[in-house]
Amino acid sequence: MHIPDGFLDAHTAVAAGLLSAAGLGVALRRVRRVLPARRIPLIGLAAAFVFAAQMLNFPVAGGTSGHLIGAVLAAVLLGASASVLVMSSVIILQCFLFADGGLTALGANLFNMALVAPVVGYGVYRFVRRLAGGGLRSTLLATGFAAWCSTVAAAVACAGELAASGTVVWRVAFPAMAGVHIIIGLGEALITVLVVAAVARARPELLHEPAPSDGWRRYASVAAYGLLLALGLVVFVAPVASPWPDGLLRVAERLGFAPRAVGPLVRAPFAHYAVPGLGAGARSTALAGAVGAVVAFALAWVAARLLTPRGARRAAEKAVPGA
Amino acid sequence: MHDRLLSPYHPGGSRMHRMPAGLKAGGAAALVVAVVLLPRDAWAGYAACAAFLALVAALARIPGRVLARRILLLEPFVLGVAALSLAQQGGGRVFLAMLAKSTLCLCTMVLLSGTTRFSDLLRVLWRLRVPALLVTSLALMYRYLSVLMDEAARMTRARRSRTFSAGRGLAWRGSATVAAQLFVRSSERAERVYAAMCARGWRT
């Protein structure tokens, strides 16, 4: 999902850079406030861990193998803001040291994989875990589903950036990126659940537990992340995915200067907005996404059931008097 | 294998190696931005950039073999994204232009990391007032990357020598256990690193 140099236009690159710089700023403030000093080296080591874990092979079929992305794994183990820092370190190092992902696309890559992926993933994780009612099994279920959601969300953001730059039209970029990552996300979900279950078995105290609420500050950081993600959605995805001509075009039409002034500029994208709107590709991709979400949830549920140790369940039953 | 992958720096004493890291990083960034901003049909511009990069590579005395290997390693990722553009109308020209642009930028970044130590680049970031927490994290990550990769390789080897089944499910659970154990170990290592940092007078 690393975008190389030369695929984004200046507006998109600058907008993504500003958004991810703001997100990084929020994460730095939050981590400095919440993380005790003795845990600070853990950010760097966890980044090295994510990088090393990405090198582990998970055989799929016919000699191909998948690997971990790690945003949700880091978020479940360390919390959302620390995960933003960890993933940012990974992506900055990949860019400068290994030329993986472009320098001008660094902002966009940070936005997709170090902001959208951990924040969306952690949000889904907390939400599902609260609904499922706590305990190891609901933690694993929430982890798996969150891993799938974060992978797909990052892919959609990536497709939006490519389309907003005019490199690849949305009708091609969205089905290709989302379609592939609906499948990849299932693998990511399974790997993340397996790793979190193994950590919970070995050292359960290492799983991140959110600190007791420190009042408005926590909501402020949630609001800041939400605002940044919404801005990203508005800037990258909304204009290219909307089946209607945008406001500017409508104003131009009403004022009557559309054919002359905007004509040559607008004709190309307009052809894609034509009556079918979001072509069949996008619609069937959305359908595939819905099916994928159900499959991911079922997969996470089964994995969580299988991976919760029997002993823990029996101990819990024994603890309830009369059971 | 890990060593070659993890150290893109190609030691040497050439003029390019001795140049200040900030200058090199700034120059590379300027070149990348210029290439990205070139119009899609500006093939003369691409050729000029390629000639300049070839000159830099010659001055840095990095063998072409070394450069080619690193670039070929990364080119599949570029091709993958560029291939998306082939599926649209008039995609062929967009495809070629983007391939040229991203390959030039790739060469620039490979030359930068080939002639500049990562610690020098970090010092540039530090001087640019990038927040200390981020620079510290990057430095620690770079320092412990090879340590953790070796640890993962050791654990994988130990697991392989004890499990003889070719089952896929077992392989997944095994890799996941290795990853989990790696996290436990890096978390313990982080505590030792913190103690060592404090012993050397480190303050937040």
Contacts between the chains, C-beta under 8 A, distances in Angstrom:
chain1	res1	chain2	res2	distance
A	2	B	77	6.1
A	3	B	81	6.4
A	4	B	77	6.7
A	4	B	78	4.7
A	4	B	81	6.2
A	4	B	102	4.0
A	4	B	105	7.0
A	4	B	106	6.9
A	5	B	32	5.7
A	5	B	35	7.1
A	5	B	36	5.7
A	5	B	101	6.5
A	5	B	102	5.1
A	5	B	105	3.3
A	5	B	106	7.3
A	6	B	35	6.9
A	6	B	36	5.4
A	6	B	97	7.9
A	6	B	98	5.2
A	6	B	100	8.0
A	6	B	101	3.0
A	6	B	102	4.2
A	6	B	104	7.9
A	6	B	105	6.1
A	7	B	81	6.0
A	7	B	82	7.7
A	7	B	98	6.0
A	7	B	102	6.8
A	8	B	36	7.8
A	10	B	36	7.8
A	10	B	37	6.7
A	13	B	36	7.7
A	24	B	134	7.2
A	28	B	131	5.2
A	28	B	133	5.6
A	28	B	134	6.6
A	31	B	133	6.8
A	32	B	133	6.4
A	37	B	194	7.8
A	37	B	204	5.5
A	38	B	191	6.9
A	38	B	194	4.9
A	39	B	190	7.3
A	39	B	194	7.8
A	40	B	133	7.1
A	40	B	136	7.1
A	40	B	194	7.1
A	40	B	204	7.1
A	41	B	140	5.8
A	41	B	190	4.5
A	41	B	191	8.0
A	41	B	193	4.4
A	41	B	194	5.0
A	41	B	197	6.7
A	42	B	186	7.8
A	42	B	187	6.2
A	42	B	190	4.0
A	43	B	133	7.3
A	43	B	137	4.5
A	43	B	140	7.7
A	44	B	136	6.5
A	44	B	137	4.1
A	44	B	138	7.2
A	44	B	139	7.0
A	44	B	140	2.7
A	44	B	141	4.6
A	44	B	143	7.8
A	44	B	144	7.0
A	44	B	190	7.9
A	45	B	140	6.2
A	45	B	141	7.4
A	45	B	144	5.6
A	45	B	148	7.6
A	45	B	186	4.4
A	45	B	187	7.3
A	45	B	189	6.0
A	45	B	190	4.4
A	45	B	193	7.0
A	46	B	183	7.6
A	46	B	186	6.5
A	46	B	187	7.8
A	46	B	190	7.8
A	47	B	137	6.1
A	47	B	138	7.8
A	47	B	140	7.8
A	47	B	141	4.1
A	48	B	140	7.3
A	48	B	141	4.6
A	48	B	142	8.0
A	48	B	144	4.4
A	48	B	145	4.8
A	48	B	147	7.6
A	48	B	148	4.9
A	48	B	186	6.7
A	49	B	148	5.9
A	49	B	182	5.8
A	49	B	183	5.5
A	49	B	186	4.4
A	51	B	141	7.2
A	51	B	145	6.0
A	51	B	148	7.7
A	51	B	149	7.9
A	52	B	145	7.1
A	52	B	148	4.2
A	52	B	149	4.8
A	52	B	151	7.6
A	52	B	152	4.9
A	52	B	182	6.3
A	53	B	152	7.3
A	53	B	179	4.5
A	53	B	182	6.3
A	53	B	183	7.7
A	55	B	149	6.5
A	55	B	152	6.8
A	56	B	152	6.5
A	56	B	156	7.2
A	56	B	175	4.8
A	56	B	178	6.3
A	56	B	179	5.8
A	57	B	175	6.7
A	58	B	171	7.3
A	58	B	172	5.6
A	58	B	175	5.6
A	59	B	168	5.6
A	59	B	171	5.5
A	59	B	172	7.8
A	68	B	179	7.0
A	77	B	183	6.5
A	85	B	133	7.3
A	85	B	134	6.9
A	85	B	137	6.2
A	86	B	137	7.7
A	88	B	134	7.2
A	89	B	134	7.2
A	89	B	137	4.9
A	89	B	138	5.4
A	89	B	141	5.1
A	90	B	141	7.6
A	92	B	138	6.3
A	93	B	118	8.0
A	93	B	138	6.3
A	93	B	141	6.1
A	93	B	142	6.6
A	93	B	145	7.9
A	95	B	109	7.6
A	96	B	109	7.6
A	96	B	112	7.9
A	96	B	113	6.6
A	96	B	118	7.0
A	96	B	121	5.8
A	97	B	8	6.0
A	97	B	113	5.7
A	97	B	118	5.6
A	97	B	142	7.5
A	98	B	8	6.4
A	98	B	74	7.5
A	98	B	113	7.4
A	99	B	8	7.8
A	99	B	70	7.5
A	99	B	74	5.9
A	99	B	106	5.5
A	99	B	109	3.7
A	99	B	110	5.2
A	99	B	113	6.6
A	100	B	74	6.3
A	100	B	77	6.9
A	102	B	32	7.3
A	102	B	36	7.9
A	102	B	102	6.7
A	102	B	105	5.7
A	102	B	109	8.0
A	103	B	28	7.5
A	103	B	29	6.2
A	103	B	32	4.8
A	103	B	105	6.8
A	103	B	109	6.4
A	104	B	32	5.9
A	104	B	33	6.1
A	104	B	36	5.0
A	104	B	105	7.6
A	162	B	81	7.7
A	162	B	84	7.1
A	167	B	85	6.0
A	167	B	94	6.8
A	167	B	98	6.8
A	168	B	84	4.7
A	168	B	85	5.0
A	168	B	87	7.8
A	168	B	88	6.5
A	169	B	88	5.0
A	171	B	88	7.9
A	172	B	84	6.1
A	172	B	85	7.9
A	172	B	87	4.6
A	172	B	88	5.2
A	173	B	84	6.1
A	176	B	84	5.5
A	176	B	87	7.4
A	177	B	84	7.9
A	190	B	172	7.1
A	191	B	172	7.3
A	191	B	175	7.8
A	191	B	176	6.2
A	191	B	179	7.9
A	194	B	172	6.3
A	194	B	173	6.1
A	194	B	176	3.3
A	194	B	177	7.9
A	195	B	176	4.7
A	195	B	179	4.7
A	195	B	180	5.0
A	195	B	183	7.5
A	196	B	180	7.8
A	197	B	176	7.7
A	197	B	180	8.0
A	198	B	176	5.5
A	198	B	177	4.8
A	198	B	179	7.4
A	198	B	180	3.3
A	198	B	181	7.4
A	199	B	180	4.4
A	199	B	183	5.9
A	199	B	184	6.7
A	201	B	180	7.8
A	202	B	180	6.2
A	202	B	181	6.8
A	202	B	184	5.6
A	203	B	184	5.2
A	203	B	187	7.8
A	206	B	183	7.2
A	206	B	184	6.6
A	206	B	187	5.9
